[in-house]
Every structure is written in C-alpha cells, then in structure tokens.
C-alpha cells in the first residue's frame, strides 16, 4: 500500500507539473472567428432582436378577436298584463379589419424584420472586423517582441565583446558605456514590447469570450500586397450591400408604411354586431353594423409624427451613404499608400539596411570602424525593420476596413 501511494503521488505530481508548464494553445484567425460568432453576447442579443421582429410580423397578421357580451336581468311590468320573469341579452361584436390598415401594418412589420436582420449582419460584420484588427495587432506585437528580443541578445553580445576589448586595453571605456546604454535601451524596448503583446492578447479575449484562455498564442501571416478593384466599383457595391445602409433603407420603408397606416386610420372603423334579447314573452334577434366616425380625432398628431419620422429616416440614409462613401475612399487610398510602403520596404530598403549592418559588424570586428558606426547601423536597421512591421499592419487595417464597409470577410467575396 505505501508503494502504491508513492506511485500515485508521483503520477499526480507529474501531471500537475506537466499541466502547469504546458504550452498555451495556439489559435488561427478562422478558429477565433468561429468562437466569436458562437459565444459573443452582443451578437446573441442581435439574434434575439431578429426573433423579436419576426414575432412582430405574426402579431401584425393577426385578426381582431370578437367581443362577447352576456347580460342577465329581471322583467317586471308596471301595469297589469306583461309576464314577469328572467331576461337575458347576448351580444357579439366582430370588428372588421380594414384591408388598407392591415396591408400597411404587415408591411411595416416586415420592414422592421429586414432592418433587424441587417442590424444582425452589421453587428457580425463589425465584430469580425474588430477581431481581425486585434488579431493582426497581436501579430504585429509578436513580431515587435521577437525583434526586440533579438536586439537585446545582440546588444548583450556586443556589450560582452566591448567589455573584453576594454579589459585588454584595445578600446576606450567610453565604448563600454555606450554599449551598456544600448543594452539598457534594448532591455526597456523588450519589456515594452512584451507589455503591448499582452494588451493585444487581452483585446482579442474581450472580443471572443471568456471561454478563451488567459494565455494563448496565434498563428497567422501577413497578406500579400495586391491592388484593389477600382474605387467606383467598390462604391457601387457599398451602396448596394452595406448592412448599415440596408438597415437604414428598411427603417425608411417602415416609416413610409407607418405613415400609410396612420392615414388609413382616418377612415371609419366598422364592426358587425349581433344581439339576442330573450324575455319571458318574446325573443328579439338583431344584427347590424357599428361604425366609428372620425369627427373629433382626425389623427393629425400621429400623421404628422409619422411624416417627420419618414423625413428623418430618409435624411439619415442619405447622410450615411455620403459618409460611408467617403470612409471607403479614405480606406482605399490608405491601402494603396500602405501597399506601396510595404513593397518599397520589402523590395530593397530593409535588405540594404541589413547589408549595411553586416558590413558595420565586420568592420567593427576587424577594428576598421568604431562602436558608434556599429550602433548607428543597428539603429537604422531597427528603424526600417519596425517601419516594415507597422506598414504591414497598416496594410491589413486598411484592407479590413474596406472589407468591413463592403460587408465581406475578404475582398474576394
């Protein structure tokens, strides 16, 4: 039994150690998007809104219920002759649904359902765009962190080499001071990059859900720079497919149908009424119509309110069309600028800076150049390398903004 206990304790301890030091899970962009679509609360609320407006169509199509009235009483004569006894009155009223009102009411509910569906698509589109921005922001921070760690290792190596040269008298102590200052700056940059990476990780987790573990990694790559379609074709597609514009169009349609409904309510409302009176000596059966005559209330207030709401909806639609077109043009031009920057940096600037750094390292190693020349070459290479990382992120951000405005996950859709 003691042997079994020791084996069990060793197994449990090994399992806990392996769990504690297990590598964090790694997610691709597609995996994160699927998780967000399935667990994001804002998206779930938008889906509930779609169900609510669908139920509103059922309500609009419902017919009015009949009204039944049953009265009991006593019949007694004030003069001799009539027979006294119990009396009963049964009345049934069925309001006739005005066909013009019914059509406008159903059309307004259907427009509300279209707007709710567009809102759902807009919420999903915005969520995925934010998630993709956060994903590439974390990819940017990871590359910056990796570069900062490489800089720190190189600065540490240079400091050690300079210290040896200073100790043997081949270099002045001033070079060691500069090397140590460079190492401190590299260490500070590495710590800042680690913090920004953590912040990007938190931003992704906030968009996905609490189901995402606190520690995780991402696997992805930058997209290849490519030319966008002409701006005119993208603007035409925007005006047709953008979910915000679809929702505003639906809101304008709903306001128009609501105005039709309020105007139709000016018409008299008709109800069929059947009455049966039963007395001790006779039965009295009657049927007729009940008409509500709109004399005092001509629904001036509701009609004016619906008219103003229709004008407001149309103005909001036109304003949003203009602002979204301007936003698309801005994102399109930003993408073109970022694409040119990435192409220029990848095409030669980074390679030239890297070659200059290697030449400076060799010259310093053979004593042909001083440490200042080496540090300047490293600083130039670090600057252009970081410019490339930033330009790649700017390219992705502009592309994602164009995709968001077009309500697509990629430009190929």
C-alpha positions as CSV (number, residue, x, y, z in Angstrom):
1,X,0.0,0.0,0.0
2,X,2.8,2.6,0.7
3,X,4.3,1.8,-2.6
4,X,1.0,2.4,-4.4
5,X,0.6,5.7,-2.6
6,X,4.1,6.8,-3.6
7,X,3.4,5.9,-7.3
8,X,0.1,7.7,-7.2
9,X,1.6,10.8,-5.6
10,X,4.4,10.8,-8.3
11,X,1.8,10.4,-11.1
12,X,-0.3,13.3,-9.7
13,X,2.7,15.5,-9.2
14,X,4.0,14.8,-12.7
15,X,0.6,15.5,-14.2
16,X,0.3,18.8,-12.3
17,X,3.8,19.8,-13.4
18,X,3.1,19.0,-17.0
19,X,-0.2,20.9,-16.8
20,X,1.4,24.0,-15.2
21,X,4.2,24.1,-17.8
22,X,2.2,23.0,-20.9
23,X,2.4,25.3,-23.9
24,X,-0.5,27.6,-24.3
25,X,-3.0,26.8,-27.1
26,X,-2.5,28.4,-30.5
27,X,-5.4,29.7,-32.5
28,X,-5.8,30.7,-36.1
29,X,-7.9,33.6,-37.2
30,X,-10.6,31.3,-38.5
31,X,-10.8,29.5,-35.2
32,X,-11.1,32.8,-33.3
33,X,-13.8,34.0,-35.6
34,X,-15.8,30.8,-35.2
35,X,-15.5,31.1,-31.4
36,X,-16.6,34.8,-31.5
37,X,-19.6,34.0,-33.7
38,X,-20.8,31.3,-31.3
39,X,-20.2,33.0,-27.9
40,X,-20.2,36.8,-28.3
41,X,-23.0,38.3,-26.2
42,X,-23.6,41.3,-28.4
43,X,-24.2,39.0,-31.4
44,X,-26.5,36.9,-29.3
45,X,-28.5,40.0,-28.4
46,X,-28.8,40.9,-32.1
47,X,-30.1,37.4,-32.9
48,X,-32.7,37.9,-30.2
49,X,-33.7,41.1,-31.9
50,X,-34.3,39.3,-35.2
51,X,-36.5,36.8,-33.4
52,X,-38.5,39.6,-31.8
53,X,-39.2,41.3,-35.1
54,X,-40.2,38.0,-36.7
55,X,-42.7,37.7,-33.9
56,X,-43.9,41.2,-34.7
57,X,-44.9,40.0,-38.2
58,X,-47.1,37.3,-36.7
59,X,-48.7,40.0,-34.5
60,X,-49.3,42.3,-37.5
61,X,-51.0,39.5,-39.4
62,X,-53.4,38.5,-36.5
63,X,-57.1,39.3,-37.0
64,X,-59.0,41.2,-34.2
65,X,-60.8,38.9,-31.8
66,X,-64.6,39.0,-31.4
67,X,-66.2,40.5,-28.3
68,X,-69.0,38.7,-26.5
69,X,-71.4,40.4,-24.0
70,X,-73.8,38.5,-21.8
71,X,-76.3,40.3,-19.6
72,X,-78.9,38.9,-17.1
73,X,-81.8,40.8,-15.6
74,X,-85.4,40.7,-14.4
75,X,-88.6,41.7,-16.3
76,X,-91.5,43.1,-14.3
77,X,-94.5,45.0,-15.5
78,X,-95.6,48.4,-14.1
79,X,-99.1,47.8,-15.5
80,X,-101.2,44.6,-15.5
81,X,-100.7,42.3,-18.4
82,X,-96.9,41.7,-19.0
83,X,-95.5,38.5,-17.7
84,X,-92.7,38.9,-15.2
85,X,-89.7,36.7,-15.3
86,X,-85.9,36.5,-16.1
87,X,-84.4,38.3,-19.1
88,X,-81.1,37.7,-20.9
89,X,-79.2,39.6,-23.6
90,X,-76.4,38.1,-25.7
91,X,-74.3,40.4,-27.9
92,X,-71.4,39.5,-30.2
93,X,-69.3,42.1,-31.9
94,X,-66.7,41.4,-34.6
95,X,-64.5,44.3,-35.8
96,X,-63.7,44.1,-39.5
97,X,-60.0,44.6,-40.1
98,X,-59.5,47.4,-42.6
99,X,-57.6,45.9,-45.6
100,X,-55.6,49.2,-46.1
101,X,-54.6,49.2,-42.4
102,X,-53.8,45.6,-42.4
103,X,-51.5,45.8,-45.5
104,X,-49.6,48.8,-44.1
105,X,-49.3,47.2,-40.7
106,X,-47.9,44.0,-42.1
107,X,-45.5,45.9,-44.5
108,X,-44.2,47.9,-41.6
109,X,-43.5,44.8,-39.5
110,X,-41.8,43.2,-42.5
111,X,-39.6,46.3,-42.9
112,X,-38.7,46.1,-39.2
113,X,-37.7,42.5,-39.7
114,X,-35.5,43.4,-42.6
115,X,-33.9,46.1,-40.6
116,X,-33.3,43.8,-37.7
117,X,-31.6,41.2,-39.9
118,X,-29.4,43.9,-41.4
119,X,-28.5,45.0,-37.9
120,X,-27.5,41.5,-37.1
121,X,-25.3,41.4,-40.1
122,X,-23.8,44.7,-39.3
123,X,-23.1,43.6,-35.7
124,X,-21.5,40.4,-37.0
125,X,-19.5,42.4,-39.6
126,X,-18.3,44.9,-37.1
127,X,-17.3,42.1,-34.6
128,X,-15.3,40.2,-37.2
129,X,-13.6,43.4,-38.4
130,X,-12.6,44.3,-34.8
131,X,-11.4,40.8,-34.2
132,X,-9.3,40.8,-37.3
133,X,-7.8,44.1,-36.4
134,X,-7.0,42.8,-32.9
135,X,-5.5,39.6,-34.4
136,X,-3.1,41.5,-36.7
137,X,-2.3,43.9,-33.9
138,X,-1.2,40.9,-31.8
139,X,0.7,39.6,-34.8
140,X,2.4,43.0,-35.1
141,X,3.2,43.0,-31.3
142,X,4.6,39.5,-31.5
143,X,6.9,40.4,-34.3
144,X,8.0,43.5,-32.4
145,X,8.6,41.4,-29.4
146,X,10.7,38.9,-31.3
147,X,12.7,41.7,-32.9
148,X,13.2,43.4,-29.5
149,X,14.5,40.1,-28.1
150,X,16.9,39.7,-31.0
151,X,18.1,43.3,-30.4
152,X,18.5,42.5,-26.7
153,X,20.6,39.4,-27.5
154,X,22.7,41.3,-29.9
155,X,23.2,44.2,-27.6
156,X,24.2,41.8,-24.8
157,X,26.7,40.1,-27.2
158,X,28.1,43.5,-28.2
159,X,28.4,44.6,-24.6
160,X,30.3,41.4,-23.7
161,X,32.7,41.8,-26.7
162,X,33.3,45.5,-25.9
163,X,33.9,44.7,-22.2
164,X,36.6,42.2,-23.3
165,X,38.2,44.7,-25.6
166,X,38.1,47.4,-22.9
167,X,39.6,45.0,-20.3
168,X,42.5,44.2,-22.6
169,X,43.1,47.8,-23.5
170,X,42.1,47.6,-27.1
171,X,39.2,50.0,-26.8
172,X,38.4,53.1,-24.5
173,X,36.0,52.8,-21.7
174,X,33.7,55.2,-23.5
175,X,32.7,52.3,-25.8
176,X,31.7,50.2,-22.9
177,X,29.5,53.0,-21.6
178,X,27.8,53.3,-25.0
179,X,27.4,49.5,-25.2
180,X,25.8,49.3,-21.8
181,X,23.5,52.2,-22.6
182,X,22.4,50.4,-25.8
183,X,21.8,47.2,-23.8
184,X,19.6,49.1,-21.3
185,X,17.6,50.6,-24.1
186,X,17.2,47.2,-25.8
187,X,16.0,45.8,-22.5
188,X,13.5,48.5,-22.0
189,X,12.2,48.1,-25.5
190,X,11.8,44.3,-25.0
191,X,9.8,44.9,-21.8
192,X,7.6,47.4,-23.5
193,X,7.0,45.1,-26.5
194,X,6.1,42.3,-24.1
195,X,3.5,44.5,-22.4
196,X,2.0,45.6,-25.7
197,X,1.7,41.9,-26.7
198,X,-0.1,41.2,-23.5
199,X,-2.5,44.1,-24.1
200,X,-3.2,42.8,-27.6
201,X,-4.0,39.4,-26.2
202,X,-6.5,40.9,-23.7
203,X,-8.2,42.8,-26.6
204,X,-8.7,39.5,-28.5
205,X,-10.1,37.8,-25.5
206,X,-12.5,40.6,-24.8
207,X,-13.9,40.2,-28.4
208,X,-14.2,36.4,-28.4
209,X,-15.5,35.4,-24.9
210,X,-14.4,34.3,-21.5
211,X,-14.1,30.8,-23.0
212,X,-10.8,31.8,-24.5
213,X,-7.9,31.0,-22.0
214,X,-6.0,33.9,-20.5
215,X,-2.8,32.6,-22.1
216,X,-2.8,31.7,-25.7
217,X,-0.9,32.2,-29.0
218,X,-1.9,33.0,-32.5
219,X,-0.8,31.5,-35.8
220,X,-1.0,33.6,-38.9
221,X,0.8,35.6,-41.6
222,X,0.6,38.9,-43.3
223,X,-1.5,39.1,-46.5
224,X,0.2,39.6,-49.8
225,X,0.0,43.2,-51.1
226,X,-2.2,43.4,-54.1
227,X,-4.1,46.1,-55.9
228,X,-7.7,46.8,-55.1
229,X,-10.5,46.9,-57.6
230,X,-11.4,50.4,-58.9
231,X,-12.9,52.8,-56.4
232,X,-16.0,53.4,-58.5
233,X,-17.0,49.7,-58.5
234,X,-16.4,49.4,-54.8
235,X,-18.6,52.4,-54.0
236,X,-21.4,50.9,-56.1
237,X,-21.0,47.7,-54.2
238,X,-21.0,49.6,-51.0
239,X,-24.3,51.3,-51.7
240,X,-25.9,48.0,-52.5
241,X,-24.6,45.7,-49.9
242,X,-23.5,47.6,-46.8
243,X,-25.7,46.3,-43.9
244,X,-25.9,49.8,-42.3
245,X,-27.4,51.2,-45.5
246,X,-29.7,48.1,-45.8
247,X,-30.9,48.7,-42.2
248,X,-31.5,52.5,-42.9
249,X,-33.4,51.6,-46.1
250,X,-35.6,49.2,-44.1
251,X,-36.1,52.0,-41.5
252,X,-37.2,54.4,-44.2
253,X,-39.6,51.7,-45.6
254,X,-41.0,51.1,-42.2
255,X,-41.6,54.8,-41.7
256,X,-43.3,55.1,-45.0
257,X,-45.6,52.2,-44.2
258,X,-46.3,53.7,-40.7
259,X,-47.4,56.9,-42.5
260,X,-49.7,54.8,-44.7
261,X,-51.1,53.1,-41.6
262,X,-51.8,56.4,-39.8
263,X,-53.5,57.8,-42.8
264,X,-55.6,54.7,-43.2
265,X,-56.7,55.0,-39.6
266,X,-58.6,58.2,-40.5
267,X,-61.1,56.1,-42.2
268,X,-64.2,54.9,-40.3
269,X,-63.8,51.6,-38.5
270,X,-66.7,49.1,-39.0
271,X,-67.7,46.2,-36.7
272,X,-70.6,43.7,-37.1
273,X,-72.8,43.4,-34.1
274,X,-75.4,40.6,-33.4
275,X,-77.8,40.9,-30.4
276,X,-80.3,38.4,-29.0
277,X,-82.7,39.6,-26.3
278,X,-84.7,36.8,-24.5
279,X,-87.7,37.8,-22.4
280,X,-90.4,35.8,-20.8
281,X,-92.9,36.5,-23.6
282,X,-90.7,37.0,-26.7
283,X,-87.3,36.7,-28.3
284,X,-85.7,39.7,-30.1
285,X,-82.8,39.0,-32.6
286,X,-81.0,41.8,-34.2
287,X,-77.9,42.2,-36.4
288,X,-76.2,45.4,-37.7
289,X,-73.1,47.5,-38.0
290,X,-71.2,49.6,-35.6
291,X,-69.3,52.4,-37.2
292,X,-66.6,54.6,-35.5
293,X,-66.9,58.1,-37.1
294,X,-63.6,60.1,-37.0
295,X,-65.1,63.5,-36.4
296,X,-63.1,64.9,-33.5
297,X,-59.9,62.9,-33.8
298,X,-58.6,63.0,-37.3
299,X,-55.2,61.6,-36.2
300,X,-53.4,64.8,-37.1
301,X,-50.7,64.2,-34.5
302,X,-49.8,60.6,-35.4
303,X,-49.8,61.5,-39.1
304,X,-47.5,64.5,-38.6
305,X,-45.3,62.4,-36.4
306,X,-45.0,59.6,-39.0
307,X,-44.3,62.2,-41.7
308,X,-41.5,63.7,-39.7
309,X,-40.1,60.2,-38.9
310,X,-40.1,59.4,-42.6
311,X,-38.2,62.6,-43.5
312,X,-35.7,61.9,-40.7
313,X,-35.2,58.3,-41.9
314,X,-34.6,59.4,-45.5
315,X,-32.2,62.2,-44.4
316,X,-30.3,59.8,-42.2
317,X,-30.0,57.3,-45.1
318,X,-28.6,60.0,-47.5
319,X,-26.1,61.2,-44.9
320,X,-24.9,57.7,-44.1
321,X,-24.5,57.0,-47.8
322,X,-22.2,60.0,-48.2
323,X,-20.2,59.3,-45.0
324,X,-19.7,55.6,-45.9
325,X,-18.6,56.5,-49.4
326,X,-16.0,58.9,-48.0
327,X,-14.8,56.3,-45.5
328,X,-14.4,53.8,-48.3
329,X,-12.4,56.2,-50.4
330,X,-10.2,57.0,-47.4
331,X,-9.6,53.3,-46.7
332,X,-9.0,52.6,-50.3
333,X,-6.3,55.3,-50.6
334,X,-4.8,54.3,-47.2
335,X,-4.5,50.7,-48.5
336,X,-2.8,51.9,-51.7
337,X,-0.3,54.0,-49.7
338,X,0.4,51.2,-47.3
339,X,0.9,48.7,-50.2
340,X,3.4,51.0,-51.8
341,X,5.3,51.3,-48.5
342,X,5.4,47.6,-47.9
343,X,6.5,47.0,-51.4
344,X,9.3,49.6,-51.1
345,X,10.5,48.3,-47.7
346,X,10.4,44.7,-48.7
347,X,11.9,45.4,-52.1
348,X,15.1,46.9,-51.0
349,X,15.2,49.2,-48.1
350,X,15.3,46.6,-45.4
351,X,17.8,44.4,-47.3
352,X,20.1,47.4,-47.8
353,X,19.9,48.3,-44.1
354,X,20.6,44.7,-43.2
355,X,23.6,44.6,-45.6
356,X,24.9,47.8,-44.1
357,X,24.6,46.3,-40.6
358,X,26.6,43.3,-41.6
359,X,29.3,45.4,-43.1
360,X,29.5,47.5,-40.0
361,X,29.7,44.4,-37.8
362,X,32.5,43.0,-39.9
363,X,34.3,46.4,-39.9
364,X,34.0,46.7,-36.1
365,X,35.1,43.1,-35.6
366,X,38.3,43.8,-37.5
367,X,38.9,47.1,-35.9
368,X,38.2,49.2,-39.0
369,X,35.2,51.0,-37.5
370,X,34.3,52.2,-34.0
371,X,31.3,51.2,-32.0
372,X,29.4,54.4,-32.9
373,X,29.3,53.3,-36.5
374,X,28.0,49.9,-35.5
375,X,25.3,51.3,-33.2
376,X,24.2,53.7,-35.9
377,X,23.9,50.9,-38.4
378,X,21.9,48.8,-35.9
379,X,19.7,51.8,-35.2
380,X,19.0,52.3,-38.9
381,X,18.2,48.7,-39.4
382,X,15.9,48.6,-36.4
383,X,14.1,51.6,-37.6
384,X,13.4,50.3,-41.1
385,X,12.5,46.9,-39.8
386,X,10.0,48.4,-37.4
387,X,8.7,50.6,-40.2
388,X,8.0,47.4,-42.2
389,X,6.1,45.8,-39.4
390,X,4.0,49.0,-38.9
391,X,3.4,49.2,-42.7
392,X,2.2,45.6,-42.8
393,X,-0.2,46.3,-40.0
394,X,-1.4,49.5,-41.7
395,X,-2.0,47.5,-44.9
396,X,-4.0,44.9,-43.1
397,X,-6.0,47.5,-41.2
398,X,-6.9,49.4,-44.4
399,X,-7.9,46.1,-46.1
400,X,-10.0,45.1,-43.2
401,X,-11.8,48.5,-43.2
402,X,-12.6,48.1,-46.9
403,X,-13.9,44.6,-46.2
404,X,-16.0,45.9,-43.3
405,X,-17.6,48.6,-45.4
406,X,-18.3,46.1,-48.1
407,X,-19.6,43.6,-45.5
408,X,-17.3,40.9,-46.7
409,X,-14.6,38.9,-44.8
410,X,-12.2,39.2,-47.8
411,X,-12.1,41.3,-50.9
412,X,-12.5,38.1,-53.0
413,X,-16.1,37.6,-51.6
